[in-house]
Amino acid sequence: MIETIALVLTGLSITASIVYYSTILNNANKTRELQLKAQQRSEETRMTQLSTNITEKLGSKEFMRDFVQVGTLDWQDIDDYMKRYDSSVNTESYAQRMHIWISYDNMGYLLREGLVDREILFNSAGFGAINMWGRYEPIFDHYRNTELGPRYFENFEYLAREMWKMSKTRGYTSSGFKDGLRFDKFRKVFEP
């Protein structure tokens, strides 16, 4: 009889231990889930804030002014560009270009690393990145080949190419690039 009671008490203590440790594991799992959810919300908040900051920067008068001035620089070929706009001869133009190009390069890095929302970036920077890269690609190639190496503005190029892919799925290029839509002229840059 004493042996039976001892076995029953041992069984009850083992059962109690199992219930106790199961409860601890369950609580630990719930805590981990809550921490992961909080981390996700924090990441989403950070991404939203970063995307908002980018949108605000691109919408500023200073950025828009520089974007328009850089986008309308008149040059015929690389030699003409170098004589009129290279940093050694035109520091104001250089400052405006770098303001735009470095901003796009940084956005490309953020996109590559998954730190910014792709859709927000497309809506705020897509057109500009495609236009700027498309227009200045020969200049970037020149600088890459002559003095700055193959990685010069590689993140800007990444951004522009990703935005190009998105623009094609949204109807900003025509079928066969024949209808004269704004981005059709950049087909040779993005799809040589």
C-alpha positions, 0 to 999 in steps of 0.5 A: 500500500505504501509503495502504491501511494509512493508510485501515485505521488511520484506520478503526480509529481511528474505530471505536475512537473510536466504541466509546470514546464509546459506552462513555462514553455507556452509563456515563453513562446507567447512572449517570443511571439509578442516580441516578434510582433513588436519588432515587426511593428517597429520595423514597419514604423521605421520603414514608413518614417524613412519612406516619408522622409524620402517623399518629403525630400523629393518634394522640397523646393530645393530638390525640385529646383535642382532636379529641373535644372539638372534635367534641362542641362543642354549638352550634345555629347560627352566632350561638350558636357565635360567642357560646360558642366564637369566639376572642374569648370562648373561648380554650381552645376556639379553641386546640383547634380550631386544633390540629385544623384547622391540622393538617388544613389542613397535611395538605391542602397536603401532599396537594395537592402530592403530598408524602404518600401518599393511601392512608395519609392516608385511613386515618389522617385521612380520617374525621376530616377528613370529620367535622370539615369536614362539621360545621363547614362553616357556621362556615368559610363564616361566617369566609370571608364576614365576616373571613378571606376565601375561602381560609380553610382551603382546604387543609383543605377540599381534604383533606376533599373528597378524603377524601370522594371516597375514602370513597364508593368504599370503601362509607362512604356508602350508595347514594343516601345513604339508609341512615343510614351515618355519612357520609350526613349530610354529603352536602349539604356535599360534594355540594350 
